Amino acid sequence: MHSFFGLLGIYYSLEYLSLSDATVLTFLAPICTGIAGALFLKEKYSTKQALAAVFSLFGVVLIARPVFLFGDGKASQESHLAPNDSEKGTPEERLLAVGVALIGVLGATGAYTTIRAIGKRAHPLHAMTSFSSQCVAVSVIAMIWQRTPLVIPTEVEWLLLLVMIGVFGFVAQILLTMGLQRETAGRATIAVYTQVIFAVILEHIFFTPTPSILSGIGTLIILSAALYVALTKNQGTPKKTSEVPEGALEEGLLEGLLGGEPAQTLGRENEYDEEETSALAPAEPGDSTSKNITKV
């Protein structure tokens, strides 16, 4: 459900906000996810990671150049993320769109945090199946409630575009889920900022817009922050040598059930066997114990 509201927030905001404004609002989710991971999952979210996330968001702002910060001037019109894009609707509708976008940010934050909490206990396809089935169910109910007509593609090009959306979206969600299973929420979600860079590259290839200087600076900032987080490891507290390694108890119990003996007890039992065999062994002539026995 969290993922559904996350997507609903961005799609609804695009109806009344410019693409640049909606993009900046959407990219608040990685910062919120890092904070949520530190609060609810007790994960380490260092100051350096938080600064890297803030710098990445600043890079997104330079690339998107939202209207509410840069105005309707030449920089906004030349934005390669939103050419000829303008806000629609009344101020009240735009304010509602901002509120729905923020709800979408909370939904995405909850989804990322939940996936991280589950970890590797579930396969990524399990999360994808749950997400897809819930989205289909809620979308059908919402379409019936709002009386939204069902649209069927009538051209091959439209069908191919929908197939591409499904394939690329599926791959993106699978990789994101796998990343959240292997890294902390704060570190994993910072990589989400790099999708803006790929959007710039692909848009330049297919639509040939000319990136501005601010876009280049924003791209360098996002790349630097992402590389810094990727190359910097969390330094946790070293484990004590006296601590039992993780999984040692389970391995010992499994060996016992299979007829073997745990490795830690084999040494002690061998010592006991040596003591018993030495006690039962015949005494050598001249030994004090043999003399005592003969006297008796």
N, C-alpha and C positions, 0 to 999 in steps of 0.2 A: 504493500500500500504506500509506503514511503516513496518508492521509486515512481509510482503513478503520479503522486502529487508533485514530485520534482519535475516530471515532464510536463504535466498540466500547467505548472507555473510559467515555464518558459514559453509554451505554445500560446497560452492566453495573453501573456505580456506582449508577444509579437503582434497582436492584433491592434494594439493602441500605442505601443512604444516603438521607437526606432530600433533597428537591429543592434546598433552600438550600445544603446542604453540597456537593452535586455541582456546583451552579452556580459556587460560589466556586472549587472545584478546577479547573473547566474554564477559568475566566478567568485562570489562570496562563499560558495559552498565549501571549497577546500579549507579555507581558514576556519570556518565553523566546525568542520569535521575534525581538524586537529585539536581544537579546544574540547570538543565532545569526547574524543578519544582519551584526552588527559583527565577529564572529569569523571566519566562513567567507566572507562576501561582501565584507568590508572596507568596509562601508557606515558612514556617520557615524551614531552613536547617541549623541546628546549627553546630558549630565546632566539638562537640562531635559525632554527626552523621557522619560527614565527616571523622573523624578519625576512627570511627568504620568501615566505608566502606573501607578505605585504609587498615586497619588491616585485614579485611576479604579477600581483594584481595591478601594481602601478604600470608595469609593462603592458598589460592588457588595456589599461586606460589610454595609454599613448597610441596603441594600435587602433582601438575602437573609436577613440575621441568622441565620447558621448555628448549629446546635445546639451544636457543640463550642466556640463562643465565647460565645453568649448563654444556653446552657442550655435547659431545657424550661419556662421561665417564660412569663409572659403575652406578652412581646415576641415570643417564638418562635411561640406559638400564633396571634397576630394577624398574623403575616407574610403579606402578600398574595401572595407568590410560592409559599408552600407551606402553605395552610390545611389543618388537620387532617392534616398530613403527619408521619410518624414513621419512625424507623429500624426496619429489619427484620433478622432473622437474628441470629446469635451475634456476639460481639465479634471472633472470628477471621474470620468472613465479612465483617464490616464493614471490618476491617483489609485483607483481600484486595481489597475493593472500592476502598479508597483507593489501594492499589498499582496496580490496573488503571486507575483514573482518572488517576494520574500517568503511566502508560504512554501513555494517550490524549493527555495534554498533550504528551508528547514526539512522538507521532505527528502531532498537529496542527502542532507547531513544524516538524517535518521537511517536512510538506506545504507550509506557507506559505513556508518558505525555498527549497524546490525550485521553486515557482512563480515566486518572485522571481528566482531564478538563471536560469531559462529566459527570463523577460521576454517581450518582444514577438516573439521568434523563433517562437513557436507561437501559434496562435489560441486564445482561451479555450475554444472548443468542443472543441479537441483534448484539453485537460486534462480537461474534463468527460467526454468519451468514455472516456478512459483510466481515470479515477476510477470511473465507473459500471460499466464492464466488469469491472474488477478486484474491485469490491465484490460484484457478482453471482457471479463465479466463487468467491471465497473464502467468501461466505455459503452457497452451495450445498454446498460441501465441508464447512463447519462444521455445517450442518444434518444432513447425512448422517452425519457423525462422532458428533454428539450425539443423533442419532435424534429430531430436532425435527420434529413433524408440520407439513405444509403447511396453512395456514389460508386458506380462500377466503372473502371477504366474502359474507354472505348477505342483507344489508340494503343498501338504496340509500344510507342515511346513512353507513354505514361506508365504502362505495365512494367517496362524495364526499369524505370526510375523507382517505382515502388519496390521492385525486387532488390535493387541496389541498396535502397534504404534499409531493407530487412537484413541483407547480408552484412553490410558494413556495421549496422547497429548491433547485430548479434556478435560479431567479432569484437567490437569495442567493449561490449558489456562483459563478455567472457574474459578478455584480458584484464579489464578493470577488476573483476571479481578475483581473478588469480593473483593480481598484485596486492589487493587488500588482504588476501589470505596469508601472504608471505611477508608483509611489512606493516609497520605501525600505520595508523590511520593518517597521521600528520604527514609522514614521509611519502606514503603512497599517493595521496590525493594531490600533492604538489605537482606531480607529473601531469595532471589534467591540464595545467596551464599550457603545456606544449602543443595542445591541439590547435591553439590560435596560430602557432607558427606553421603547422601543416596546412591550415586554412589559407594562410597568406601565400604559401608556395603553390598550392593547387589552384587557387584563384588566379594567380599570375600566369599559370600554364594554360588554363582553359578560357579565362576571360580577359587576359592581358591588361590588367590595370597597372598603373605605375605606382609602386609603393613610395610613400613619402619618407622624409628623413625621420620624422617621429616614429613611423612604423618600424624603421630599421633599428632605432634606439630601443624601442619596446621589445623587439625580437631579441636583441642582444641581452637585455635585462632578464627576460624569461629564460633564455638558454643558460645564462650564468647562474641564476638561482637554482634551476633544475639540476645542472651539473654539480653545483656545490652540495646540494642535499643528497644526490646520488652517490657522490664520492666520499661523503662524510658519514662515518658509522657512529651509531649510538654506543657510547662507552658505558656499559653497565658495570655493576659491581662484580668483581671476580668471585668465582665460586670457591669455597673452602675445600681443601683436599679431603676433609673428614666427611663431607656430605656424600650421601649415596647418589650415584648417578641416576638421571631420569630413566625410568624403565627397567632398572636393575631388579626391583621387587617383582615386576611382572615376569621378567625372564627367569628368575629363580623359581617362581611358582610354576611356570610352564615346564621347566626342566623336571621339577618334581612330579608333575602329573604324567610326564612322558616316561618316567622310570629312571631318569638321571638324577644327579645330585647337583645342587647349586655349587658354583665355583668357590664361594666363600667358606662353605662347610666341609669341602673335601679335604682341605689342609688339616683342619682340626681332627676329623675322624681318622685320618692317616696317623696322626700323632697318637690317638687312643689305640689304634691297632698295633702300633709299634710297642706301646707300653704293655699291652696285653700279651703280645708274643714274647717280649723279653721276660715277662714274669713266668710264663709257662715253659720257656725254654729250659732244657736240662742244664744244671749248673756244672761248671768246669771243676775238675779236681783241684783241690786247694782253695776253693772259694769258701768264704765264711758261711754262706747260705747252705752249701752242701754239708759242711761239718755239723751244722745245727740239725739238719735233717737226719743225718746218720745217728746222731746222739739220741734223737727221739725214737 
